[in-house]
């Protein structure tokens, strides 16, 4: 049972690294923003993490379509926190916290993503 949990955690970390690299590449190239990058990723990816990001995108779309008067940042924050709780994985939580911190403090998303990528690479190389 513990080995299955360890395999799940390793696979999610690998998947998260792929997401982070994809998002940082697209943002770094100036093509698209954070949410659109995630949407693009979910259209070509499968698995538990991709499904969680699909729910994130659906949450953003649903709130935009209902005409609620909530700022997009609040919706994004709630959707990211939901994603973190749903995945219940320390690396996903660290990623979400880093993105939220960058957005709340007007930090550069690209630099934040590159930092997350380095941390994940280091963790996987151990």
N, C-alpha and C positions, 0 to 999 in steps of 0.2 A: 504494500500500500504506500509506504513512504517513497519507494522507488518510483511509483507512478506519479506521485506529487512532485518529486524532484524532476522527472522528465517533463511534466507539464510546465513547471517553472522555467526550465531551460528552453523549451520550445517558445514560450511566450516571450522570454528575453530576446531570443533570436528574431522572432517576428517583430518585436518592438524596435529592435535595431534597424530592421528593414524599413519600418514606417518612418522612423526618425531620419534615416538617410534619405529616403524618398522626399519627405517634406522639406528637409534642408536643401536638397538639390534643386527642387522646384522653386523654393523661395529665394535661394541664393542666385539662381539664374534670372530672377525677376519676372518669372512667368506668371505665377499665381500666388494667392495668399494662403494662409494657414488652413482655413476651412475648406477651400476649394482643393487644396493639395490632399487633404484627408479624403474628400469625396472621390478624387481621382484614384487614390490608393485603393479605396474600397471597391471600386468598379473592376479592379483587376486582381483582387486578392480574396482568399478564402481562409477560414479558420476562426478560432475563438476570438482572437484579437480583432480581426477584420469585421466580424459580426458586431462586436462591441462598438467599433468606430462607425459602423453602419447605423446603429441605434443613435449614436451621437449626431450624425448628419440628419437623421429622421427627426430628432428632437428640435434641431435648429429650423428645419423646414416647417414642421408642424406649428411651432410658435410664430413663425413669420406669416404663415397662411391664416392664422386665426385673427390677426390684427390686434393682438394684445399689446398693451402699452408698456411692455418691459424693454429696457435697453438690451441690445444684443449681447453686451458684455455679461449681463446677469444670466441670460439664457445660456451663453457659452460656458460660463462658470458652473452653473448647475449641471449642464450636460457632461462636462468634463469630470466633475466630482462623481456623478452617477457612473460614468465609465470606470473610474478608479474603484469605486465600491463594488461594481459588478465583477470586475476582473479579480479583485482581492489578491493583488500581486505587488510586491514591494517596488519593482522596477517601473510598473505602470503608475503607481502612486507617486513615485519620484518624478516621473515624466510630467504627470498632470500638475504636480506642485510647481515644477520649474516653469511650465508654460503659464500657469496662472500668475506666478510671481513676475514673470517677464511682462505679461499683459497689464497687470495692475500697476507696475512701476515704470511702464513705458520703456522697457528694455528691448533690445534688439532680439527678435525671435530667432533669426538666423544664428546668432552667436549662442543663444541658449540651446538651440537644437544641436549645434556642433559640440557643445560641452556635454550634452546628454549622450551623443553618439560616442564620444571618447570614453565616457564612463561605462557604457554598455560594452564597447569593444574590450576594455580592460577586464571587465567582469567575465566575459565569455572566453577570454584568452587564459584564464587561470586554470 
